């Protein structure tokens, strides 16, 4: 079973590598990973939310369906593979428990990315970029991060300062 899943992960990493040209910027790399994940998965049906696979990379890679944690963990894995510094972040999105990412671009600044919110299958092309590499001003109106002062699942390490302009 482990060999099967390792091969699946290797295949995903190879597909990711094919989408990123040599010398690509961190932004272009993040964009390629963003689009790859959104094309590969849809937000899971409510009946599957409690399935373990919906909360990790297997949801995206094997089932083509995941919750926010699966999207964010897969994005984290692909960015790590590509050498783009990033963080997995938890908190609330529109008042519900949620997960997303921070990505450090070549300008040295950190930007928010929420692939779950950008996955819009009802839209003509199925993808939005409203939550891709955005600043606090555009992001924190409907997202609240867990903090280092929190306890249990509301605990999160201190986050770096983010970009102040797009």
C-alpha positions as CSV (number, residue, x, y, z in Angstrom):
1,X,0.0,0.0,0.0
2,X,2.8,2.4,0.9
3,X,4.5,1.7,-2.5
4,X,1.3,2.4,-4.3
5,X,0.8,5.8,-2.6
6,X,4.5,6.7,-2.9
7,X,4.2,6.1,-6.7
8,X,1.0,8.2,-6.8
9,X,2.8,11.1,-5.1
10,X,5.9,10.7,-7.4
11,X,3.5,10.9,-10.4
12,X,2.0,14.1,-9.1
13,X,5.4,15.6,-8.5
14,X,6.5,14.7,-12.0
15,X,3.3,16.3,-13.4
16,X,4.0,19.4,-11.4
17,X,7.6,19.5,-12.6
18,X,6.4,19.3,-16.2
19,X,4.2,22.4,-15.6
20,X,7.0,24.5,-14.3
21,X,9.7,25.8,-16.6
22,X,13.3,26.0,-15.6
23,X,14.0,29.2,-13.8
24,X,10.4,30.0,-13.1
25,X,9.7,32.7,-10.5
26,X,8.1,31.7,-7.2
27,X,4.9,33.4,-8.4
28,X,4.8,31.4,-11.7
29,X,5.5,28.2,-9.8
30,X,2.7,28.9,-7.3
31,X,0.4,29.7,-10.1
32,X,1.1,26.5,-11.9
33,X,0.6,24.5,-8.7
34,X,-2.6,26.4,-7.9
35,X,-4.1,25.6,-11.3
36,X,-2.9,22.0,-11.3
37,X,-4.7,21.3,-8.0
38,X,-7.9,23.1,-8.9
39,X,-8.1,21.2,-12.2
40,X,-7.5,17.9,-10.3
41,X,-10.0,18.3,-7.5
42,X,-13.3,19.6,-6.4
43,X,-14.5,20.4,-2.9
44,X,-15.7,17.2,-1.4
45,X,-19.4,16.3,-1.0
46,X,-20.7,16.8,2.6
47,X,-21.0,13.0,3.0
48,X,-17.2,12.6,2.6
49,X,-16.0,15.3,4.9
50,X,-15.3,12.9,7.7
51,X,-13.2,10.6,5.5
52,X,-9.5,10.8,6.4
53,X,-8.5,11.1,2.7
54,X,-10.5,14.3,2.4
55,X,-8.1,16.0,4.7
56,X,-4.8,15.2,3.1
57,X,-3.1,14.9,-0.3
58,X,-4.8,11.6,-1.1
59,X,-8.1,13.4,-1.5
60,X,-6.7,15.5,-4.3
61,X,-4.4,12.9,-5.9
62,X,-6.5,9.7,-5.6
63,X,-10.1,10.8,-5.1
64,X,-10.1,14.1,-7.0
65,X,-12.0,15.6,-4.0
66,X,-10.9,17.2,-0.7
67,X,-11.7,19.7,1.9
68,X,-9.7,22.8,2.5
69,X,-7.0,20.9,4.5
70,X,-6.5,18.6,1.5
71,X,-6.1,21.5,-0.9
72,X,-3.7,23.3,1.4
73,X,-1.6,20.3,2.2
74,X,-1.3,19.4,-1.5
75,X,-0.3,23.0,-2.4
76,X,2.2,22.9,0.4
77,X,3.7,19.6,-0.9
78,X,4.0,20.8,-4.5
79,X,5.5,24.1,-3.4
80,X,8.0,22.4,-1.1
81,X,9.0,20.1,-4.0
82,X,9.5,23.1,-6.3
83,X,11.6,25.0,-3.6
84,X,9.0,27.7,-2.9
85,X,8.9,28.7,0.8
86,X,5.4,28.4,2.1
87,X,3.3,27.8,5.3
88,X,0.2,25.9,6.1
89,X,-2.2,28.1,8.0
90,X,-5.4,27.3,10.0
91,X,-8.1,29.5,11.3
92,X,-11.6,30.5,10.3
93,X,-12.9,31.4,6.8
94,X,-16.3,33.1,6.8
95,X,-16.8,31.9,10.4
96,X,-16.0,28.2,9.8
97,X,-12.8,26.2,10.5
98,X,-10.6,26.5,7.5
99,X,-7.0,26.0,6.2
100,X,-5.0,27.8,3.5
101,X,-1.4,28.8,2.7
102,X,1.1,31.7,2.9
103,X,3.6,31.8,0.0
104,X,6.9,33.7,-0.1
105,X,7.5,35.2,-3.5
106,X,10.7,36.4,-5.1
107,X,10.2,39.9,-3.8
108,X,10.8,38.5,-0.3
109,X,7.2,39.1,0.8
110,X,4.6,36.7,2.0
111,X,1.2,36.5,0.3
112,X,-2.0,34.6,1.1
113,X,-3.4,31.8,-1.1
114,X,-6.7,30.0,-0.5
115,X,-7.2,27.4,-3.2
116,X,-10.5,26.2,-1.8
117,X,-12.1,29.6,-2.3
118,X,-10.5,29.8,-5.8
119,X,-12.0,26.5,-6.8
120,X,-15.3,27.6,-8.4
121,X,-16.7,24.8,-10.6
122,X,-19.9,26.8,-11.3
123,X,-17.9,29.6,-13.0
124,X,-17.2,29.4,-16.7
125,X,-13.6,28.3,-16.3
126,X,-13.9,26.8,-12.8
127,X,-11.1,28.8,-11.4
128,X,-11.0,32.2,-9.6
129,X,-7.9,34.1,-8.6
130,X,-9.5,36.3,-6.0
131,X,-7.6,34.5,-3.2
132,X,-4.3,33.9,-5.1
133,X,-1.2,35.8,-3.7
134,X,-3.2,38.5,-2.1
135,X,-2.4,40.9,0.8
136,X,-4.0,41.2,4.3
137,X,-6.3,44.0,3.0
138,X,-7.9,41.6,0.5
139,X,-7.7,38.5,2.6
140,X,-8.3,39.2,6.3
141,X,-11.8,40.6,5.8
142,X,-13.2,37.0,5.7
143,X,-10.3,34.9,7.1
144,X,-9.1,34.9,10.7
145,X,-5.8,33.0,11.6
146,X,-5.3,30.9,14.6
147,X,-2.6,32.4,16.8
148,X,0.4,31.3,18.9
149,X,-1.6,32.3,21.9
150,X,-4.3,29.8,21.1
151,X,-4.6,26.3,22.6
152,X,-5.4,22.9,21.2
153,X,-6.5,23.1,17.6
154,X,-6.6,26.9,17.8
155,X,-2.8,27.1,18.2
156,X,-0.7,28.3,15.4
157,X,2.9,29.4,15.3
158,X,3.6,33.1,14.8
159,X,3.2,34.1,11.1
160,X,5.6,36.3,9.2
161,X,4.7,39.8,8.2
162,X,3.0,39.9,4.9
163,X,3.2,42.1,1.8
164,X,1.5,45.4,2.2
165,X,0.9,46.0,-1.5
166,X,0.0,43.7,-4.4
